[in-house]
Amino acid sequence: MSLTQTQVQMQTVGWRDTPHAYGAVSRAFHWSMALLFIWQFTGILIGVVADKTPIADFFGSTHKSIGLVLLILVCLRGLWGLLNLRNRPGHQPTFLGRAATMGHAALYLLMFVVPALAMLRQYGSGRAFAPFGIPLMEGFEEKIPWMMAPANALHGLLGWVLLALIVGHIAMVFVHRFAWNDNVLARMAGR
């Protein structure tokens, strides 16, 4: 059985994206962020069901630092995506293709907004912030309520919306694979 040209191109992934598959850099961003989101949401769910337990405290102690890493990664990933925009695998010019484009845009937007709101709140709180022990923000006495208010109102809610979109994103992989018989996962994961 011979491989088609597309299958060969998907197997030999370079650094940059191609119309047939995402490159090594895009894949590294995608899967590292996926692992960090699993960590974040696992910690949140543990906190919901087992608040004030050692394991909830452990996950809680990493939440802000991992959130900052995710904010940095989504910015870098967005820049990389823009640099590769013409080369990336596209969506079909159909209703479902446009829905996929809008879904991905919503994911990117929330992956930026949720941690950005938390960083704004962190600064406005006047508390020092040292992710992974690296001093990033020195504390100060006066709180800045207008900086804290957006995250107080939206960080948690938008975090749950982001989780719902991630679950939908994963569900669509299975729809593509088992209902529509087109293995779009290979674009990001390989064969």
Secondary structure by P-SEA (a helix, b strand, c coil): ccccaaaaaaaacccccccccccaaaaaaaaaaaaaaaaaaaaaaaaacccccaaaaaaaaaaaaaaaaaaaaaaaaaaaaaaaccccccccccaaaaaaaaaaaaaaaaacaaaaaaaaaaaaacbbbbccccccccccccccccccccccccaaaaaaaaaaaaaaaaaaaaaaccccccccccccccc
